[in-house]
Amino acid sequence: MNNSNSKNKGIDSTGTHWLQYVAFAFSAFAIFTTWAFFFDYKFHNFIVNILRILECSGFNCNGVY
């Protein structure tokens, strides 16, 4: 019942905190989705259709798109 890693507070052997890995993954996902939204026609339409279904996009102005 002894945890030897409890003293280093989430830092691995290379000196990287586990939240740095999470921040990197989130940043990479955000960059990719932003790129895909502006440069991939199918992905852009997919996101726009999801926003229209949720009716919170601002594109649905009295039924005029």
C-alpha distance (Angstrom), angle and dihedral (degrees) to the residues before:
residue distance angle dihedral
M1 . . .
N2 3.78 . .
N3 3.81 117.8 .
S4 3.78 109.4 -156.8
N5 3.81 93.4 -171.8
S6 3.80 95.3 58.5
K7 3.81 93.7 90.2
N8 3.80 97.3 59.9
K9 3.85 94.5 58.5
G10 3.80 99.1 -134.4
I11 3.80 98.6 -40.2
D12 3.80 116.3 130.6
S13 3.79 128.3 -147.6
T14 3.81 92.9 -83.1
G15 3.81 92.0 54.5
T16 3.80 96.1 -106.9
H17 3.79 119.7 135.7
W18 3.80 116.3 -134.7
L19 3.81 91.5 -120.6
Q20 3.80 89.1 61.3
Y21 3.80 88.3 62.4
V22 3.81 90.3 49.9
A23 3.82 91.6 48.5
F24 3.81 91.0 49.8
A25 3.80 92.7 49.9
F26 3.81 91.9 47.1
S27 3.81 91.7 48.5
A28 3.80 92.6 49.1
F29 3.82 90.9 49.4
A30 3.82 91.7 48.2
I31 3.81 92.8 49.2
F32 3.80 92.5 48.2
T33 3.80 95.1 47.5
T34 3.81 91.8 46.8
W35 3.79 90.5 51.0
A36 3.80 91.8 46.3
F37 3.80 92.5 48.6
F38 3.81 92.9 55.8
F39 3.81 101.7 33.8
D40 3.81 106.9 30.5
Y41 3.80 113.0 71.3
K42 3.82 96.0 -161.2
F43 3.80 94.1 48.6
H44 3.81 90.8 47.1
N45 3.80 91.4 52.8
F46 3.80 90.4 45.6
I47 3.81 91.7 55.5
V48 3.81 92.9 43.5
N49 3.81 90.7 51.5
I50 3.80 91.0 50.4
L51 3.78 90.3 50.4
R52 3.80 90.9 49.1
I53 3.79 90.7 51.3
L54 3.79 90.8 51.2
E55 3.83 89.9 45.6
C56 3.77 92.3 -143.9
S57 3.77 99.2 102.6
G58 3.79 102.6 94.5
F59 3.82 89.4 -125.1
N60 3.79 92.0 94.7
C61 3.81 98.9 78.9
N62 3.80 104.6 165.0
G63 3.79 90.9 -39.7
V64 3.83 94.9 -53.4
Y65 3.80 113.3 120.6
